[in-house]
């Protein structure tokens, strides 16, 4: 007969390992899509042209929702573009419609494109995929090319990527997009109440060890911008 004490300890160990794995496992009750989300966006002031390296420990991974890395300018009340002309707003309303999540095959294709050809091959591959759109105030809609989700200790994280800069004045958009061709949004929705997030308007990007897209460097005039009052406002049953 087996030692009851050993069996008890073994059962506790197995249960503990199962709980640890479940804490990092995909949520078994994912958000229903299509759905609409909204939040407020704070626009950054401009800085001297250059680049800022973005740490991936807080932005792009969901470990610190809404965090702004050291060295990145904080939001200010009087934004202006990199060219010196004022933006239309210092805060804005962000609306997001997600039709679906990116598939495993799409994620693998994007990762392979980046490995083989870098950020520009990644952007080219993203052109073939559309999972929804976003809109700033009443401006034109931006197609969302990639959408993934996972959970952490703060709630559900939603990561979105576009193959073009977001919230960039038209006068500077073309020149910026040549070097920083990707926009990344990350939202964190807690179990209750409104969430928060970050928007990286224009960046180069890479993938972390979990296959999640993360920003690397960005023009100082854009930076990491804060999203507040993030909420899911409706589930869309039938959308043309």
N, C-alpha and C positions, 0 to 999 in steps of 0.2 A: 504494500500500500504506500502511496506517495505521502510525503510529509505534508500535513495540512498547512503548516506555517509557510512552507515554501510555495505551496499553491496560492495561498493568500497574498504573499508578497508579489508573486508573479502576476496575479490578476490586477493588483494595484499598479504595477509597473506598466502593464499593457494598457490599462485605462488612462494612465497619465500620458503615455505616448500618443494615444488616440486623441486626447484633448488638445495636445500641443499641435498635432497635425491639423486638426479641425480648425484651430485658431487662424491658420494661414491658408486654409483651403478655400476654393471659390464658394461664394455664398450659394446655398441651395435654393434660395428664393430670390432670383435676380429681378431687377426692375422690369416691368412690363413695357415693351416698346411696340409701336411708336409712342413717344411721349414728348412733352414740351417742358423746358426748364427756363428759368429766368434768374437774373441777378443784376446787381449794380456793379459798375466798373469804374475804378478810380484811374484817371489818366496821369501819367508821370510828366514832370517837367523835363525839358531837354537838358542835355549836358554836352560838354565838349566832345566832338566826334571821336570815336574810338571803339573799343570793345571791352566787355566785361565777361570774365569767365564765371559761369554759373555752376555752383556746386550741386551735385545731384542728390545730396543727402536730404534736402528739404523740398526742392522744386522738381516735379516730374516723377517722384516716387511715392508720394502720399504719406511720407513719414511725418511731415510737419505741414498740415494744410494751411495755406495762406502765408507761409513763411517767406520772407525776403532775405536772400543770402547776404552775408557781410560784403560790403563794397558796392552793393546795388543801391541807387538812390531811392529814397522813400517817396511815396506819393505827395504831391504838393497841390496847392490850391490854384496855381496860375500856370497851366501847362502851355508849352509852345512846341512847334515842330523842330526837327533838327535844322531846318533851313531858317528858323527864326520867326516864321509866321504863326499866329495863334491857331490852335486847333479849335474846332467848333464847340468843344465842351471840355470841362475838367472832370466831369463824371458822366456816365452814360448808362443806358439800359441795354443789357445783353439778353437776347432771346435765342434759345437753342432748340431745335427740333431734331430728335434722333429717330430715325426709322429702324435702325438695326445696329447690332454690334459687328465689328469686324470678325470674319471667320478665322479659324486656325490656319487655313490655307492662305488667306490674304496676309495674315501676320507673318507667316513663314516667307512668303514672296517678298514682302517689304524688307524683312531682315536680310534675306539673301541679296536683294538689290543693293542694300547699303554696304554689305560686305564686299560685293564684287565691284561696285562703281562709286561708292561714297554717297554724299548727300544729294548730288544731282541725279544719280540713278534712282535714288529713293523717291525724289520728287516726281520723276518721270513715271515711276510705277504707281505712285499715288493717284495720278491722273485717271487711272482706269477704275478707281473705286470711289463711290459716293455713299455715305451712310446717313447723311442728314445735311442740315445747313444751320448757320448761325447768322444773326443780324444785330448790328449795333444801331440803336435808335431806329430811324426809318431809312437807313442807308441800304445799299444793295446787299443781297444775301451772299454769304460766302459758303461754298460747299465744304462740308466736313468729309475728309478722306479716310479717317481712321478713328474708331471709337472702341475703347476697351474698358473693362471694369473689374474691380477686385475690392476686397474689404480689408480694413485694418482696425486698430483699436479705436479710431475716431468715428468709424462708420463706413459707408460705401464711397469708394473713390471712382470717379469717371475721368478718363483721360481722352482728350480729343486732339486731333492734329489736322491742319490745313496745309495745302501745298502753295501757300502764298502768305505774305505778311498780313496781319490784322491790325486795325487802328493805326494805320500809317497814312500821313497826308499824301494825296495824289502826286504832289510835286516831288516827293522823295521816294515814293513807293517803288518805282522801277529800279532805281540804283540800289536800294536796300535789298530788294528781292533777288538781285543777282548774286549777292554774297550771303544773304540770310533768308533762304527761301521757304522757311517753314514757320508756322504759327502753332503754338501748343497751349491748350487750356486744360487745367486740372481742377475738378470740383470735388469737394468732400461733403456728403450728405449724412448728417448724424441720424440716429434712430428716430429722434424727435426734434422738431424745430427746423430752423433754417441753417444752411451750411455756409461755407466759404471756399475760396479757391484762389488760383493765380492764373494770369494770362501772360504768356511770353509772346509778344507781338511778332517778332521776327528773330529767327535764330538758325544756327546750324544745329544738327541733332545727331544723336547716336542712340543705340539700344543698350539698356543695362543687362545684367546677368539673368534677368527674368524675361527678357524679350520685350520690355516696355520702353517706348520712346521717351527720351529725356533731352532737354535743351543743353547746349554746351556754351556757345558764346553768342552774344547779342549786341547790336549797336547800343551805345550808352543812351542815345536819345529815345530809345524805346523801353528798355529795361524789363523788369518783372512787375506786373501791375496786379493790384489786389482786386479780388472779386468778393463782394459781400452780399448778404441776404439771398443766398442761393436756395432755390426751392423748385421742386417739381410742381407745376401748376395744373397739369391735366394729362390724362392718357388719351391719345387720339385713336379713336376706333377705326375711322375710315377717312383717310386723307388722300386727295387726288395726287 
